[in-house]
């Protein structure tokens, strides 16, 4: 019983440290920005549409 209690406490301590290290940090703004070139290629302009073709 004492061994199980120590295992649970060790696990909880590990989780606490892991959450503290990976906690709420400000994200790097470089990764959150999409370059205009990608927006131009990926975003559909108003009035455009998809054209689907079946290949048999």
C-alpha distance matrix in Angstrom:
0.0 3.8 5.4 5.3 6.4 8.8 10.0 10.8 12.5 14.3 15.5 16.8 18.5 20.1 21.3 22.8 24.6 25.9 27.2 28.8 30.6 31.8 32.5 35.8 38.4 42.0 42.9 45.5 48.8 50.2 47.8 48.5 52.2 54.1 57.3 60.5 61.5 58.4 59.1 62.7 61.7 58.8 59.9 62.6 65.5 66.8 69.0 67.4 65.8 64.0 66.2 64.5 66.2 65.3 65.7 66.7
3.8 0.0 3.8 5.5 5.1 6.3 8.7 10.0 10.6 12.3 14.3 15.4 16.5 18.4 20.1 21.1 22.6 24.3 25.9 27.0 28.7 30.4 31.1 34.4 36.8 40.5 41.6 44.2 47.5 49.0 46.7 47.6 51.3 53.4 56.5 59.8 60.8 57.9 58.7 62.3 61.4 58.7 59.9 62.6 65.5 66.9 69.3 67.7 66.3 64.6 66.9 65.4 67.1 66.4 66.8 67.9
5.4 3.8 0.0 3.8 5.4 5.1 6.2 8.7 9.9 10.5 12.3 14.3 15.3 16.4 18.4 20.0 21.2 22.4 24.4 25.7 27.0 28.6 29.7 33.2 35.4 39.1 39.9 42.3 45.7 46.9 44.6 45.6 49.3 51.3 54.3 57.7 58.5 55.6 56.6 60.1 59.1 56.4 57.8 60.6 63.5 65.1 67.4 65.7 64.2 62.4 64.6 63.0 64.6 63.9 64.1 65.1
5.3 5.5 3.8 0.0 3.8 5.4 5.0 6.2 8.6 9.8 10.5 12.3 14.2 15.3 16.5 18.3 20.0 21.0 22.5 24.3 25.8 27.0 27.9 31.3 33.7 37.3 38.0 40.6 43.9 45.2 42.7 43.5 47.3 49.1 52.3 55.5 56.4 53.3 54.2 57.7 56.7 53.9 55.1 57.8 60.8 62.2 64.5 62.8 61.2 59.5 61.7 60.1 61.8 61.0 61.3 62.4
6.4 5.1 5.4 3.8 0.0 3.8 5.4 5.2 6.2 8.6 9.9 10.6 12.3 14.2 15.4 16.5 18.4 19.9 21.1 22.5 24.4 25.8 26.4 29.6 32.2 35.8 36.9 39.6 42.8 44.4 42.1 42.8 46.6 48.7 51.9 55.1 56.2 53.3 53.9 57.6 56.8 54.0 55.0 57.8 60.6 61.9 64.4 62.9 61.5 60.0 62.3 60.9 62.8 62.3 62.8 64.0
8.8 6.3 5.1 5.4 3.8 0.0 3.8 5.5 5.1 6.0 8.5 9.9 10.4 12.2 14.2 15.2 16.5 18.2 19.9 21.0 22.5 24.3 25.2 28.6 30.8 34.6 35.6 38.1 41.5 42.9 40.8 41.7 45.4 47.6 50.7 54.0 55.1 52.3 53.2 56.8 56.0 53.4 54.6 57.5 60.3 61.9 64.4 62.8 61.5 60.0 62.4 61.0 62.9 62.4 62.8 64.1
10.0 8.7 6.2 5.0 5.4 3.8 0.0 3.8 5.5 5.1 6.1 8.6 9.9 10.5 12.3 14.2 15.4 16.4 18.3 19.9 21.2 22.5 23.7 27.2 29.4 33.1 33.7 36.2 39.5 40.8 38.4 39.4 43.1 45.1 48.2 51.5 52.4 49.5 50.5 54.0 53.1 50.4 51.8 54.6 57.5 59.1 61.5 59.8 58.5 56.8 59.1 57.7 59.4 58.9 59.1 60.4
10.8 10.0 8.7 6.2 5.2 5.5 3.8 0.0 3.8 5.4 5.1 6.2 8.6 9.8 10.5 12.2 14.3 15.2 16.4 18.3 20.0 21.1 21.8 25.1 27.6 31.2 32.0 34.7 37.9 39.4 37.1 37.8 41.5 43.5 46.7 50.0 51.0 48.1 48.8 52.4 51.6 48.8 49.9 52.7 55.5 57.0 59.4 57.8 56.5 55.0 57.4 56.1 58.0 57.6 58.1 59.5
12.5 10.6 9.9 8.6 6.2 5.1 5.5 3.8 0.0 3.8 5.4 5.1 6.1 8.6 9.9 10.5 12.3 14.1 15.3 16.4 18.4 20.0 20.5 23.8 26.2 29.9 31.1 33.8 37.0 38.7 36.7 37.4 41.1 43.4 46.6 49.8 51.1 48.3 49.0 52.7 52.1 49.5 50.5 53.4 56.1 57.5 60.2 58.7 57.6 56.3 58.9 57.7 59.8 59.5 60.1 61.7
14.3 12.3 10.5 9.8 8.6 6.0 5.1 5.4 3.8 0.0 3.8 5.5 5.1 6.2 8.7 9.9 10.7 12.2 14.3 15.3 16.6 18.4 19.5 23.1 25.1 28.8 29.7 32.1 35.5 36.9 34.9 35.9 39.6 41.9 44.9 48.3 49.3 46.6 47.6 51.2 50.5 48.0 49.3 52.3 55.1 56.8 59.4 57.8 56.7 55.3 57.7 56.6 58.5 58.3 58.7 60.2
15.5 14.3 12.3 10.5 9.9 8.5 6.1 5.1 5.4 3.8 0.0 3.8 5.4 5.1 6.2 8.6 10.0 10.5 12.3 14.2 15.4 16.5 17.7 21.2 23.4 27.0 27.7 30.2 33.5 34.8 32.5 33.4 37.1 39.2 42.3 45.6 46.6 43.8 44.7 48.3 47.5 44.9 46.1 49.1 51.9 53.5 56.0 54.4 53.2 51.7 54.2 53.0 55.0 54.7 55.1 56.7
16.8 15.4 14.3 12.3 10.6 9.9 8.6 6.2 5.1 5.5 3.8 0.0 3.8 5.4 5.1 6.1 8.6 9.8 10.5 12.2 14.3 15.4 15.8 19.1 21.6 25.2 26.3 29.1 32.2 34.0 31.8 32.4 36.1 38.4 41.6 44.9 46.2 43.4 44.0 47.7 47.2 44.5 45.4 48.4 51.0 52.5 55.1 53.7 52.7 51.5 54.1 53.1 55.3 55.2 55.9 57.6
18.5 16.5 15.3 14.2 12.3 10.4 9.9 8.6 6.1 5.1 5.4 3.8 0.0 3.8 5.5 5.1 6.2 8.6 10.0 10.6 12.4 14.3 14.9 18.4 20.5 24.3 25.5 28.0 31.4 33.1 31.3 32.1 35.8 38.3 41.3 44.7 46.0 43.4 44.2 47.9 47.5 45.0 46.1 49.2 51.7 53.4 56.2 54.8 54.0 52.8 55.5 54.7 56.9 56.9 57.5 59.3
20.1 18.4 16.4 15.3 14.2 12.2 10.5 9.8 8.6 6.2 5.1 5.4 3.8 0.0 3.8 5.5 5.2 6.1 8.6 9.9 10.6 12.3 13.7 17.4 19.2 22.9 23.7 26.0 29.4 30.8 28.8 29.9 33.6 35.9 38.8 42.2 43.3 40.7 41.7 45.3 44.7 42.4 43.6 46.8 49.5 51.3 54.0 52.4 51.6 50.2 52.9 52.0 54.0 54.0 54.4 56.3
21.3 20.1 18.4 16.5 15.4 14.2 12.3 10.5 9.9 8.7 6.2 5.1 5.5 3.8 0.0 3.8 5.5 5.0 6.1 8.4 9.9 10.5 11.5 15.0 17.2 20.8 21.6 24.2 27.5 29.0 26.8 27.6 31.3 33.6 36.7 40.0 41.2 38.5 39.2 42.9 42.4 39.9 40.9 44.0 46.6 48.3 51.0 49.5 48.6 47.4 50.1 49.2 51.4 51.5 52.1 54.0
22.8 21.1 20.0 18.3 16.5 15.2 14.2 12.2 10.5 9.9 8.6 6.1 5.1 5.5 3.8 0.0 3.8 5.5 5.3 6.1 8.7 10.1 10.1 13.4 15.8 19.5 20.8 23.6 26.8 28.7 26.9 27.5 31.2 33.8 36.9 40.2 41.7 39.2 39.8 43.5 43.3 40.8 41.7 44.8 47.2 48.8 51.7 50.4 49.8 48.8 51.7 51.1 53.4 53.8 54.5 56.6
24.6 22.6 21.2 20.0 18.4 16.5 15.4 14.3 12.3 10.7 10.0 8.6 6.2 5.2 5.5 3.8 0.0 3.8 5.5 5.0 6.2 8.6 9.6 13.2 14.7 18.5 19.7 22.0 25.5 27.1 25.6 26.6 30.2 32.9 35.7 39.2 40.6 38.2 39.1 42.8 42.5 40.3 41.4 44.7 47.1 49.0 51.9 50.5 50.0 49.0 51.9 51.3 53.6 54.0 54.5 56.7
25.9 24.3 22.4 21.0 19.9 18.2 16.4 15.2 14.1 12.2 10.5 9.8 8.6 6.1 5.0 5.5 3.8 0.0 3.8 5.4 5.3 6.2 8.2 11.9 13.4 17.0 17.6 19.9 23.3 24.7 22.8 23.9 27.6 30.0 32.9 36.3 37.6 35.1 36.0 39.7 39.3 37.0 38.2 41.5 44.0 45.9 48.8 47.3 46.6 45.5 48.3 47.7 49.9 50.3 50.8 52.9
27.2 25.9 24.4 22.5 21.1 19.9 18.3 16.4 15.3 14.3 12.3 10.5 10.0 8.6 6.1 5.3 5.5 3.8 0.0 3.8 5.5 5.2 5.4 8.9 11.2 14.8 15.8 18.6 21.8 23.6 21.7 22.2 26.0 28.5 31.6 34.9 36.4 33.9 34.5 38.2 38.1 35.7 36.5 39.7 42.1 43.8 46.7 45.4 44.9 44.0 47.0 46.5 49.0 49.5 50.3 52.5
28.8 27.0 25.7 24.3 22.5 21.0 19.9 18.3 16.4 15.3 14.2 12.2 10.6 9.9 8.4 6.1 5.0 5.4 3.8 0.0 3.8 5.6 5.0 8.4 10.0 13.8 15.5 18.1 21.3 23.4 22.1 22.7 26.3 29.2 32.1 35.4 37.1 34.9 35.5 39.2 39.3 37.2 37.9 41.3 43.4 45.2 48.3 47.1 46.9 46.2 49.2 49.0 51.5 52.2 53.0 55.4
30.6 28.7 27.0 25.8 24.4 22.5 21.2 20.0 18.4 16.6 15.4 14.3 12.4 10.6 9.9 8.7 6.2 5.3 5.5 3.8 0.0 3.8 5.6 8.9 9.3 12.9 14.0 16.0 19.6 21.2 19.9 21.1 24.6 27.4 30.1 33.5 35.0 32.9 33.9 37.5 37.5 35.5 36.6 40.1 42.3 44.3 47.4 46.1 45.9 45.1 48.0 47.8 50.2 50.9 51.5 53.9
31.8 30.4 28.6 27.0 25.8 24.3 22.5 21.1 20.0 18.4 16.5 15.4 14.3 12.3 10.5 10.1 8.6 6.2 5.2 5.6 3.8 0.0 3.8 6.9 7.6 11.0 11.4 13.8 17.2 18.7 17.0 18.0 21.6 24.2 27.1 30.5 32.0 29.7 30.5 34.2 34.1 32.0 33.1 36.5 38.8 40.8 43.8 42.4 42.1 41.4 44.3 44.1 46.5 47.3 47.9 50.4
32.5 31.1 29.7 27.9 26.4 25.2 23.7 21.8 20.5 19.5 17.7 15.8 14.9 13.7 11.5 10.1 9.6 8.2 5.4 5.0 5.6 3.8 0.0 3.8 5.9 9.5 10.9 13.9 16.9 19.2 17.7 17.9 21.6 24.5 27.5 30.7 32.6 30.4 30.7 34.5 34.7 32.5 33.1 36.4 38.5 40.2 43.4 42.3 42.2 41.7 44.8 44.8 47.4 48.3 49.2 51.8
35.8 34.4 33.2 31.3 29.6 28.6 27.2 25.1 23.8 23.1 21.2 19.1 18.4 17.4 15.0 13.4 13.2 11.9 8.9 8.4 8.9 6.9 3.8 0.0 3.8 6.6 8.6 12.0 14.4 17.2 16.0 15.6 19.1 22.2 25.3 28.3 30.5 28.4 28.4 32.2 32.8 30.6 30.9 34.1 36.0 37.5 40.8 40.0 40.1 39.9 43.2 43.4 46.2 47.4 48.5 51.3
38.4 36.8 35.4 33.7 32.2 30.8 29.4 27.6 26.2 25.1 23.4 21.6 20.5 19.2 17.2 15.8 14.7 13.4 11.2 10.0 9.3 7.6 5.9 3.8 0.0 3.8 6.1 8.9 11.7 14.3 13.7 13.8 17.1 20.4 23.2 26.3 28.5 26.7 27.0 30.7 31.4 29.5 30.0 33.5 35.2 37.0 40.4 39.5 39.9 39.7 43.0 43.4 46.2 47.5 48.5 51.4
42.0 40.5 39.1 37.3 35.8 34.6 33.1 31.2 29.9 28.8 27.0 25.2 24.3 22.9 20.8 19.5 18.5 17.0 14.8 13.8 12.9 11.0 9.5 6.6 3.8 0.0 3.8 6.5 8.4 11.6 11.5 11.1 14.1 17.6 20.3 23.2 25.6 24.1 24.2 27.8 28.8 27.2 27.4 30.9 32.4 34.2 37.7 37.0 37.6 37.7 41.1 41.8 44.7 46.3 47.4 50.4
42.9 41.6 39.9 38.0 36.9 35.6 33.7 32.0 31.1 29.7 27.7 26.3 25.5 23.7 21.6 20.8 19.7 17.6 15.8 15.5 14.0 11.4 10.9 8.6 6.1 3.8 0.0 3.8 6.0 8.6 7.8 7.8 11.0 14.4 17.1 20.2 22.4 20.7 21.0 24.7 25.5 23.8 24.4 27.9 29.6 31.7 35.1 34.1 34.6 34.6 37.8 38.5 41.3 42.9 43.9 46.9
45.5 44.2 42.3 40.6 39.6 38.1 36.2 34.7 33.8 32.1 30.2 29.1 28.0 26.0 24.2 23.6 22.0 19.9 18.6 18.1 16.0 13.8 13.9 12.0 8.9 6.5 3.8 0.0 3.8 5.5 5.9 7.1 9.5 12.8 15.0 18.3 20.3 19.1 19.8 23.2 24.0 22.9 23.8 27.4 29.0 31.5 34.8 33.7 34.5 34.5 37.6 38.4 41.1 42.8 43.6 46.7
48.8 47.5 45.7 43.9 42.8 41.5 39.5 37.9 37.0 35.5 33.5 32.2 31.4 29.4 27.5 26.8 25.5 23.3 21.8 21.3 19.6 17.2 16.9 14.4 11.7 8.4 6.0 3.8 0.0 3.8 5.4 5.1 6.5 10.2 12.2 15.2 17.6 16.7 17.0 20.4 21.7 20.7 21.2 24.8 26.1 28.4 31.9 31.0 32.1 32.4 35.6 36.8 39.6 41.6 42.6 45.9
50.2 49.0 46.9 45.2 44.4 42.9 40.8 39.4 38.7 36.9 34.8 34.0 33.1 30.8 29.0 28.7 27.1 24.7 23.6 23.4 21.2 18.7 19.2 17.2 14.3 11.6 8.6 5.5 3.8 0.0 3.8 5.5 5.7 8.6 9.9 13.3 15.1 14.4 15.5 18.5 19.5 19.0 20.0 23.8 25.2 28.0 31.2 30.0 31.1 31.2 34.2 35.4 37.9 40.0 40.6 43.9
47.8 46.7 44.6 42.7 42.1 40.8 38.4 37.1 36.7 34.9 32.5 31.8 31.3 28.8 26.8 26.9 25.6 22.8 21.7 22.1 19.9 17.0 17.7 16.0 13.7 11.5 7.8 5.9 5.4 3.8 0.0 3.8 5.6 7.9 10.2 13.8 15.2 13.5 14.7 18.1 18.5 17.4 18.7 22.4 24.3 27.0 30.2 28.7 29.3 29.1 32.1 32.9 35.5 37.3 38.0 41.2
48.5 47.6 45.6 43.5 42.8 41.7 39.4 37.8 37.4 35.9 33.4 32.4 32.1 29.9 27.6 27.5 26.6 23.9 22.2 22.7 21.1 18.0 17.9 15.6 13.8 11.1 7.8 7.1 5.1 5.5 3.8 0.0 3.8 6.7 9.8 12.8 14.9 13.1 13.3 16.9 17.8 16.3 16.8 20.5 22.1 24.5 27.8 26.7 27.5 27.6 30.8 31.9 34.7 36.7 37.7 41.0
52.2 51.3 49.3 47.3 46.6 45.4 43.1 41.5 41.1 39.6 37.1 36.1 35.8 33.6 31.3 31.2 30.2 27.6 26.0 26.3 24.6 21.6 21.6 19.1 17.1 14.1 11.0 9.5 6.5 5.7 5.6 3.8 0.0 3.8 6.4 9.2 11.7 10.5 10.5 13.9 15.3 14.3 14.8 18.5 19.8 22.4 25.7 24.7 25.9 26.3 29.5 30.9 33.7 36.0 37.0 40.4
54.1 53.4 51.3 49.1 48.7 47.6 45.1 43.5 43.4 41.9 39.2 38.4 38.3 35.9 33.6 33.8 32.9 30.0 28.5 29.2 27.4 24.2 24.5 22.2 20.4 17.6 14.4 12.8 10.2 8.6 7.9 6.7 3.8 0.0 3.8 6.4 8.4 6.8 7.0 10.4 11.5 10.7 11.5 15.2 16.7 19.7 22.8 21.4 22.6 22.9 26.0 27.5 30.3 32.7 33.6 37.1
57.3 56.5 54.3 52.3 51.9 50.7 48.2 46.7 46.6 44.9 42.3 41.6 41.3 38.8 36.7 36.9 35.7 32.9 31.6 32.1 30.1 27.1 27.5 25.3 23.2 20.3 17.1 15.0 12.2 9.9 10.2 9.8 6.4 3.8 0.0 3.8 5.4 5.5 6.6 8.9 10.3 10.8 11.9 15.4 16.5 19.8 22.8 21.4 22.9 23.4 26.2 28.0 30.5 33.1 33.9 37.5
60.5 59.8 57.7 55.5 55.1 54.0 51.5 50.0 49.8 48.3 45.6 44.9 44.7 42.2 40.0 40.2 39.2 36.3 34.9 35.4 33.5 30.5 30.7 28.3 26.3 23.2 20.2 18.3 15.2 13.3 13.8 12.8 9.2 6.4 3.8 0.0 3.8 5.4 5.0 6.1 8.7 9.9 10.2 13.2 13.7 16.9 19.9 18.8 20.8 21.7 24.6 26.8 29.4 32.3 33.3 36.9
61.5 60.8 58.5 56.4 56.2 55.1 52.4 51.0 51.1 49.3 46.6 46.2 46.0 43.3 41.2 41.7 40.6 37.6 36.4 37.1 35.0 32.0 32.6 30.5 28.5 25.6 22.4 20.3 17.6 15.1 15.2 14.9 11.7 8.4 5.4 3.8 0.0 3.8 5.5 5.2 6.4 8.6 10.1 12.9 13.9 17.5 19.9 18.2 20.0 20.5 22.9 25.0 27.2 30.1 30.7 34.4
58.4 57.9 55.6 53.3 53.3 52.3 49.5 48.1 48.3 46.6 43.8 43.4 43.4 40.7 38.5 39.2 38.2 35.1 33.9 34.9 32.9 29.7 30.4 28.4 26.7 24.1 20.7 19.1 16.7 14.4 13.5 13.1 10.5 6.8 5.5 5.4 3.8 0.0 3.8 5.4 5.1 5.9 8.1 11.4 13.3 16.8 19.2 17.2 18.4 18.4 21.0 22.7 25.1 27.7 28.5 32.1
59.1 58.7 56.6 54.2 53.9 53.2 50.5 48.8 49.0 47.6 44.7 44.0 44.2 41.7 39.2 39.8 39.1 36.0 34.5 35.5 33.9 30.5 30.7 28.4 27.0 24.2 21.0 19.8 17.0 15.5 14.7 13.3 10.5 7.0 6.6 5.0 5.5 3.8 0.0 3.8 5.5 5.2 5.4 8.9 10.3 13.6 16.4 14.8 16.4 17.1 20.1 22.2 25.0 27.8 29.0 32.7
62.7 62.3 60.1 57.7 57.6 56.8 54.0 52.4 52.7 51.2 48.3 47.7 47.9 45.3 42.9 43.5 42.8 39.7 38.2 39.2 37.5 34.2 34.5 32.2 30.7 27.8 24.7 23.2 20.4 18.5 18.1 16.9 13.9 10.4 8.9 6.1 5.2 5.4 3.8 0.0 3.8 5.8 5.8 8.0 8.7 12.4 14.7 13.1 15.1 16.1 18.8 21.2 23.8 26.9 28.1 31.8
61.7 61.4 59.1 56.7 56.8 56.0 53.1 51.6 52.1 50.5 47.5 47.2 47.5 44.7 42.4 43.3 42.5 39.3 38.1 39.3 37.5 34.1 34.7 32.8 31.4 28.8 25.5 24.0 21.7 19.5 18.5 17.8 15.3 11.5 10.3 8.7 6.4 5.1 5.5 3.8 0.0 3.8 6.1 8.1 10.0 13.8 15.4 12.9 14.1 14.2 16.6 18.6 20.9 23.9 24.8 28.5
58.8 58.7 56.4 53.9 54.0 53.4 50.4 48.8 49.5 48.0 44.9 44.5 45.0 42.4 39.9 40.8 40.3 37.0 35.7 37.2 35.5 32.0 32.5 30.6 29.5 27.2 23.8 22.9 20.7 19.0 17.4 16.3 14.3 10.7 10.8 9.9 8.6 5.9 5.2 5.8 3.8 0.0 3.8 6.5 9.5 12.9 14.7 12.2 12.8 12.6 15.5 17.2 19.9 22.6 23.8 27.5
59.9 59.9 57.8 55.1 55.0 54.6 51.8 49.9 50.5 49.3 46.1 45.4 46.1 43.6 40.9 41.7 41.4 38.2 36.5 37.9 36.6 33.1 33.1 30.9 30.0 27.4 24.4 23.8 21.2 20.0 18.7 16.8 14.8 11.5 11.9 10.2 10.1 8.1 5.4 5.8 6.1 3.8 0.0 3.8 6.4 9.5 11.9 10.0 11.2 12.1 15.4 17.6 20.7 23.7 25.4 29.1
62.6 62.6 60.6 57.8 57.8 57.5 54.6 52.7 53.4 52.3 49.1 48.4 49.2 46.8 44.0 44.8 44.7 41.5 39.7 41.3 40.1 36.5 36.4 34.1 33.5 30.9 27.9 27.4 24.8 23.8 22.4 20.5 18.5 15.2 15.4 13.2 12.9 11.4 8.9 8.0 8.1 6.5 3.8 0.0 3.8 6.6 8.3 6.3 7.7 9.4 12.7 15.4 18.6 21.9 23.9 27.6
65.5 65.5 63.5 60.8 60.6 60.3 57.5 55.5 56.1 55.1 51.9 51.0 51.7 49.5 46.6 47.2 47.1 44.0 42.1 43.4 42.3 38.8 38.5 36.0 35.2 32.4 29.6 29.0 26.1 25.2 24.3 22.1 19.8 16.7 16.5 13.7 13.9 13.3 10.3 8.7 10.0 9.5 6.4 3.8 0.0 3.8 6.2 5.8 8.8 11.5 14.5 17.7 20.9 24.3 26.5 30.2
66.8 66.9 65.1 62.2 61.9 61.9 59.1 57.0 57.5 56.8 53.5 52.5 53.4 51.3 48.3 48.8 49.0 45.9 43.8 45.2 44.3 40.8 40.2 37.5 37.0 34.2 31.7 31.5 28.4 28.0 27.0 24.5 22.4 19.7 19.8 16.9 17.5 16.8 13.6 12.4 13.8 12.9 9.5 6.6 3.8 0.0 3.8 5.7 8.6 12.0 15.1 18.3 21.7 25.1 27.6 31.2
69.0 69.3 67.4 64.5 64.4 64.4 61.5 59.4 60.2 59.4 56.0 55.1 56.2 54.0 51.0 51.7 51.9 48.8 46.7 48.3 47.4 43.8 43.4 40.8 40.4 37.7 35.1 34.8 31.9 31.2 30.2 27.8 25.7 22.8 22.8 19.9 19.9 19.2 16.4 14.7 15.4 14.7 11.9 8.3 6.2 3.8 0.0 3.8 6.7 10.5 12.9 16.4 19.5 23.0 25.7 29.1
67.4 67.7 65.7 62.8 62.9 62.8 59.8 57.8 58.7 57.8 54.4 53.7 54.8 52.4 49.5 50.4 50.5 47.3 45.4 47.1 46.1 42.4 42.3 40.0 39.5 37.0 34.1 33.7 31.0 30.0 28.7 26.7 24.7 21.4 21.4 18.8 18.2 17.2 14.8 13.1 12.9 12.2 10.0 6.3 5.8 5.7 3.8 0.0 3.8 7.2 9.7 13.2 16.3 19.9 22.3 25.9
65.8 66.3 64.2 61.2 61.5 61.5 58.5 56.5 57.6 56.7 53.2 52.7 54.0 51.6 48.6 49.8 50.0 46.6 44.9 46.9 45.9 42.1 42.2 40.1 39.9 37.6 34.6 34.5 32.1 31.1 29.3 27.5 25.9 22.6 22.9 20.8 20.0 18.4 16.4 15.1 14.1 12.8 11.2 7.7 8.8 8.6 6.7 3.8 0.0 3.8 6.5 9.8 13.1 16.5 19.2 22.7
64.0 64.6 62.4 59.5 60.0 60.0 56.8 55.0 56.3 55.3 51.7 51.5 52.8 50.2 47.4 48.8 49.0 45.5 44.0 46.2 45.1 41.4 41.7 39.9 39.7 37.7 34.6 34.5 32.4 31.2 29.1 27.6 26.3 22.9 23.4 21.7 20.5 18.4 17.1 16.1 14.2 12.6 12.1 9.4 11.5 12.0 10.5 7.2 3.8 0.0 3.8 6.3 9.9 13.1 15.7 19.2
66.2 66.9 64.6 61.7 62.3 62.4 59.1 57.4 58.9 57.7 54.2 54.1 55.5 52.9 50.1 51.7 51.9 48.3 47.0 49.2 48.0 44.3 44.8 43.2 43.0 41.1 37.8 37.6 35.6 34.2 32.1 30.8 29.5 26.0 26.2 24.6 22.9 21.0 20.1 18.8 16.6 15.5 15.4 12.7 14.5 15.1 12.9 9.7 6.5 3.8 0.0 3.8 6.7 10.2 12.8 16.3
64.5 65.4 63.0 60.1 60.9 61.0 57.7 56.1 57.7 56.6 53.0 53.1 54.7 52.0 49.2 51.1 51.3 47.7 46.5 49.0 47.8 44.1 44.8 43.4 43.4 41.8 38.5 38.4 36.8 35.4 32.9 31.9 30.9 27.5 28.0 26.8 25.0 22.7 22.2 21.2 18.6 17.2 17.6 15.4 17.7 18.3 16.4 13.2 9.8 6.3 3.8 0.0 3.8 6.8 9.7 13.0
66.2 67.1 64.6 61.8 62.8 62.9 59.4 58.0 59.8 58.5 55.0 55.3 56.9 54.0 51.4 53.4 53.6 49.9 49.0 51.5 50.2 46.5 47.4 46.2 46.2 44.7 41.3 41.1 39.6 37.9 35.5 34.7 33.7 30.3 30.5 29.4 27.2 25.1 25.0 23.8 20.9 19.9 20.7 18.6 20.9 21.7 19.5 16.3 13.1 9.9 6.7 3.8 0.0 3.8 6.3 9.6
65.3 66.4 63.9 61.0 62.3 62.4 58.9 57.6 59.5 58.3 54.7 55.2 56.9 54.0 51.5 53.8 54.0 50.3 49.5 52.2 50.9 47.3 48.3 47.4 47.5 46.3 42.9 42.8 41.6 40.0 37.3 36.7 36.0 32.7 33.1 32.3 30.1 27.7 27.8 26.9 23.9 22.6 23.7 21.9 24.3 25.1 23.0 19.9 16.5 13.1 10.2 6.8 3.8 0.0 3.8 6.4
65.7 66.8 64.1 61.3 62.8 62.8 59.1 58.1 60.1 58.7 55.1 55.9 57.5 54.4 52.1 54.5 54.5 50.8 50.3 53.0 51.5 47.9 49.2 48.5 48.5 47.4 43.9 43.6 42.6 40.6 38.0 37.7 37.0 33.6 33.9 33.3 30.7 28.5 29.0 28.1 24.8 23.8 25.4 23.9 26.5 27.6 25.7 22.3 19.2 15.7 12.8 9.7 6.3 3.8 0.0 3.8
66.7 67.9 65.1 62.4 64.0 64.1 60.4 59.5 61.7 60.2 56.7 57.6 59.3 56.3 54.0 56.6 56.7 52.9 52.5 55.4 53.9 50.4 51.8 51.3 51.4 50.4 46.9 46.7 45.9 43.9 41.2 41.0 40.4 37.1 37.5 36.9 34.4 32.1 32.7 31.8 28.5 27.5 29.1 27.6 30.2 31.2 29.1 25.9 22.7 19.2 16.3 13.0 9.6 6.4 3.8 0.0
